[in-house]
Amino acid sequence: QVQLVESGGGLVQPGGSLRLSCAASGVIFSIHAMAWYRQAPGKERELVATITRFGSTKHPDSVKGRFTISRDNAKKMAYLQMNSLKPEDTAVYYCNLDGLPSGGGYWGQGTQVTVSS
């Protein structure tokens, strides 16, 4: 079975940084594009980063210049470096394989990021 386990979230002050990790198993990781999403209370899930199997990345304007997605195919890991965090970044963050309808049923537990002073 495909399993995705997010970690690295926590409480951070505005302007701070966090590095989120995503450990994948049960999948040929290197052939899949990966993505990070977030979901804040009362809001729909939002795509915040994608990375292709070849390392090409995209980030929406809401996080561009602050967040950076990366991957390590040998370790079957994806990462999200989050800098200059703002209170509006507060959400549960999830990783997943990119491009699957409804995430392919592979959503993990997510990791909570809270940005507050």
Secondary structure in CASP SS format (residue, H / E / C, confidence):
PFRMAT SS
TARGET T0000
AUTHOR 0000-0000-0000
METHOD secondary structure of the structure
MODEL  1
Q C 1.00
V C 1.00
Q E 1.00
L E 1.00
V E 1.00
E E 1.00
S E 1.00
G C 1.00
G C 1.00
G E 1.00
L E 1.00
V E 1.00
Q C 1.00
P C 1.00
G C 1.00
G C 1.00
S C 1.00
L E 1.00
R E 1.00
L E 1.00
S E 1.00
C E 1.00
A E 1.00
A E 1.00
S E 1.00
G C 1.00
V C 1.00
I C 1.00
F H 1.00
S H 1.00
I H 1.00
H C 1.00
A C 1.00
M E 1.00
A E 1.00
W E 1.00
Y E 1.00
R E 1.00
Q E 1.00
A C 1.00
P C 1.00
G C 1.00
K C 1.00
E C 1.00
R C 1.00
E E 1.00
L E 1.00
V E 1.00
A E 1.00
T E 1.00
I E 1.00
T C 1.00
R C 1.00
F C 1.00
G C 1.00
S C 1.00
T E 1.00
K E 1.00
H C 1.00
P C 1.00
D C 1.00
S C 1.00
V C 1.00
K C 1.00
G C 1.00
R C 1.00
F E 1.00
T E 1.00
I E 1.00
S E 1.00
R E 1.00
D E 1.00
N C 1.00
A C 1.00
K C 1.00
K C 1.00
M E 1.00
A E 1.00
Y E 1.00
L E 1.00
Q E 1.00
M E 1.00
N C 1.00
S C 1.00
L C 1.00
K C 1.00
P H 1.00
E H 1.00
D H 1.00
T C 1.00
A E 1.00
V E 1.00
Y E 1.00
Y E 1.00
C E 1.00
N E 1.00
L E 1.00
D C 1.00
G C 1.00
L C 1.00
P H 1.00
S H 1.00
G H 1.00
G H 1.00
G H 1.00
Y C 1.00
W C 1.00
G C 1.00
Q C 1.00
G C 1.00
T E 1.00
Q E 1.00
V E 1.00
T E 1.00
V E 1.00
S C 1.00
S C 1.00
END
